[in-house]
Amino acid sequence: MLNLAPVEEQVARPPDPTGPLPALGLYAAVARGAFRRYSTYRAATLAGTFTNTVFGIILASSFLALWQARPSLGGYDQSQAVTYIWVSQSLLVTVAVWGGGFQDDLQDRFRSGDIAVDLYRPVDFQGWWLATDLGRAAFQLLIRGTLPLLVGALVFRIRMPEQPVTWAFFLLSVLLAEVVSFGLRFLVSITGFWLHDSDGLRSVTLVVSMFFSGMLLPIALFPGLLGDLAPVLPWAALIKVPTDVFLERATGAGLLGALGFQLAWAVALLAAGRGAQWLATRRVVVQGG
């Protein structure tokens, strides 16, 4: 029987969040598709990698000068400070500190009205975009994450992990950092249901993310109340925590606490995004017939 309900009524009905989830294989296929999509932009990727490397050299040289004047600043020695720069440059695009990734696609779909089609796909809306972003992050980590770090190791004296298992914990931390980043960006993007254009809010959160993630300056150098607040905000999970894991500053119970901090924020942000999505889809109206 044909569904003769008005278009607005049909679109306003949100997908049932309590229904059975699609097979994980579907999400894996979505992630692989995103990986292949980003791998086609070879020239842009190489240009971005070159830019990250140049900025890494400039920042690492600046940090060397600073740490020569102030040894052990923030609890880092010179090699740790330089390593911090190269790891943060490697993670900059991987965890999308500047935003972007799925946000650009989602914003275009808000503008075109194709967002209504997305809501009626036989797959979870949030899960679809998370899988897409994980595929993007995997490619960026492989290219724009690995190459600058290798150049940094050749040009500067950086500190590599002493324990082989640290690499596994570092990759786990990067994965959690990406999920936290997705959670933050999804909340910003979902405001498009109300604002129709989230570019303004994205610009504000970009500045906040750059500062509180520790990308511009290690959070350990923040003074006073700012230094107490920054480590407990979700942005600290993007750069600070993975870098501390790589430098083996977080070990034993401290390592578990750092990973638990990332996991807690990932769960909280995904849950908040799920709630915002449910509220937003209650009011969706397709314009133009």
N, C-alpha and C positions, 0 to 999 in steps of 0.2 A: 504494500500500500504506500502511496506517495505521502511524504510529509508535507502538508500544506500550511504549516505554521509560518508566520512572517519571518523574513530573513533575520531581522533584529533579534527575534525571540530565539531562533535556532543558534545564532552565533553567541548570544549572551549566555547560553547554557554551557558551563565549563566542563571540561573533561572530568570524569570521576577520579579524584586522586587516590581513592581507596581501592580501585580496581586492580586486577593483576598486571604486574609490570611486564613489558615486552621482554623477550629473551635478551640476555646480555650480548649474544652474538650480533644483534641488530645494532646496539650501541658501539660494539667493536667495529662493525662495518662503517658506521658513521664516522668514527674516529680515524679509521684508515682512509676514508674518502677525504677528510680534512687534511690529513698528512700529505696525501698525493696532490691535493689542490695547492697547498702552500709550496710544495716542492717544484711546482711548475714555474714559480717566479724566481728563476735562478739569478738573473741580473740584479733584481731588487734585493735578494738575500745577500749576495756578495757585496753589494754596495753598503748595506746595513752592517754587515760583518766588518767591513773596512772601517766604517765610521765608529763602531764600538771599539775597535782596536786602537784607532787614533786617540779617541777620548780616554781610553784606558791608559795609554802611554802618558798623556798630558796629566791626568789625575794622579797616576802613580808617581810621576816625577815631583808633583806638588806635595804629595804625602811624604815622600822621602825628605824633602827639604823641611817640612813641618816637624817630622819625627827626629830629624837631626838636631833641631832646636829644642824639641820637647820629647826626649826619649821616654818610652813607656806611657805615652799619652793614652788615656782611656784604657790602660791595661794591655795595649798592643805593643809589641816590639816592631822594629822597622819591617822585617819580613812579613809579619802578620798584617801590618797596615797595608803594605803593597798587595798582599794576597787578597785582602778584603776588597780592594778596588777591582781586581780582575774577576773575582767571583761575582761581585755585584754587577759588573758589566756583562758577564755571561748570563746572569739571570734577568737582566733588565727587560728583554723582550720575551723571554720564556714565560715569566709570570706576569707579563703585561703591566708593569708598573705605570707606564704611561697610558694605560687603557688600550682600547682597540680590540682586535680579534673579532669575536662573534658580535661585539657591540655595533660595529659598522654595518654588518649584514642585518642585524635586528632593527637598527634605526631606519635602514632603507625599506624594510618591510612594513614598519609603522607608517611611513610616508606614502607607500603605494597601496596600503590596505591589505597586502598579502598576509598580514599577521593573522587574519581570520582563518586563512587556510591552514596556517601552522597549528592553530588551536584544535583543528579537527583532524590532524594526522593521527593515525593509530599508534601513537607513541607519546610518551610523556614530554611535554613542552620543555620543562627545565632540564630533563635528562638528555634530550636531543641536543640542546645548545652546550651542555656540559661536555658531552662526548665530542662535539665539534671542536670545542676549545682545547680539550686534552690532545686531540690529534694535532692541532696547531702548535701547542706547547712542545710536543714530542719532537716535531721537526725543528723548531727554533732551538731547542736544547741541543740537538744533534749538530746543527751547523753554527748558529750564532752564539751558542753556549760553549762549544768545544774549541772552535778555532781561536777566539780571542784569548782564552785561557792558555792555549798552547803557545801563542805568541808571547804572552806575559811571562811564561816559564822560560822562554828562550832569551828574552831581553832583560828581565829582572830576576832577582833572587826571591822566589816566592816559596811559601811553605806548603808542601803537599802533605796530605794525611799520612801519618806514620803507621796507622793500623789499617790493613786492607778492608776490614769490616766497616770502616768509616765511610767508604764509598757507597756501600749499600744504605747506610743510614742517611747519607747526604741525598741520595736519589729519592729516598722515601720522604725526606724533608722537602725536597723540591716539588714532589707530587702534591704534598699537603699544601705547600705554598701556592701552587697553581689552583687548587680547589678553593682556598681562601680568597685568592684574587678573583676567581670566577664568581664566588658568592657576593663579593663587593660590587663587581661590575654588573652582575645580574640585577641587583637591587637598584642600581642607578638606571639601568636600561628599562626596567619594568615601569619606571615612572612615565615612560612614553605613553602608557595607557591613559594617563591623566594630562600630561604636558604636551603630548604629540611630538615633542622634539626635546630630547634630553641632552643636547649639546652643551647648554649652559651649565647644567649640573655636572656633566662630564669634565668640563674645564676646571671647575672648582675641585672636584675630587682628584684630578690629576695632580694639582699642586699639593694637596694634602698627602696623597700617596707618595710622591717624590720625597717629601720631607720626613714623614713619620715611618716610612719603610727603612730609612737609614741609607738610601741610595746616595744622597748628597753628602752625608756625613754620618759616621757610626753613631748609633743612638747612645753608646756609652759616653760620648762627649757632650751630650745635652746637659745643661746645668739645672740645678734645683728641682722645682716641681715638674718642669718639662721632662727632666730626666727620669722622674718617677712615673710619669704618666705614659710616656711613649712606649716603653717595653710591654705594656699590658693591652695596648690597642691592637686591632687585627692587622694593621699594616706592618707591624713588627714581624709578623709571620712570613712576609714576602721576601725580605732580604736579610734582616738581622739573624733570624733563627737558622736558615740554611747556611749562612756564612759562618756562624759560630760552630755549627756541626762540622763543616769542612775544616775549620781551624782547630777542631777538637778542643774548643773552649768549653763545650758542653759534653760532659762524660758521665757515665754511671747514672745516678739518680737525676742529675741535671739534664742529661740527654733525654731520658724518659719524660721529664717535665717539659722540656722544650718541644718534643714531638706531641705530647699531650696538649700543650698550649695551642699548637697548630690544629690538632684534631678537634679540639673543643670549639675553636672559632669556625672551622670548616662546617661542623654540624650546625652550629648556631646560625650561621649565615645562610646555609642551604635551607634551613627551616624557615628563616625569615623570608627568604625568596619565595618559598612555597606558599607562605601565607599571603605575601603581596600578590603573587600570581592569582591566587584564589579570589582575592578581593577585586583585582583588576578585571578578571574575566566575567565577573558579575555584571559589569557595566559596558561590555563591548557592544558597539553599534556599528554596523557596516554602512558607510555612506555611499551614495551614488547608485544603489540598487544592484 
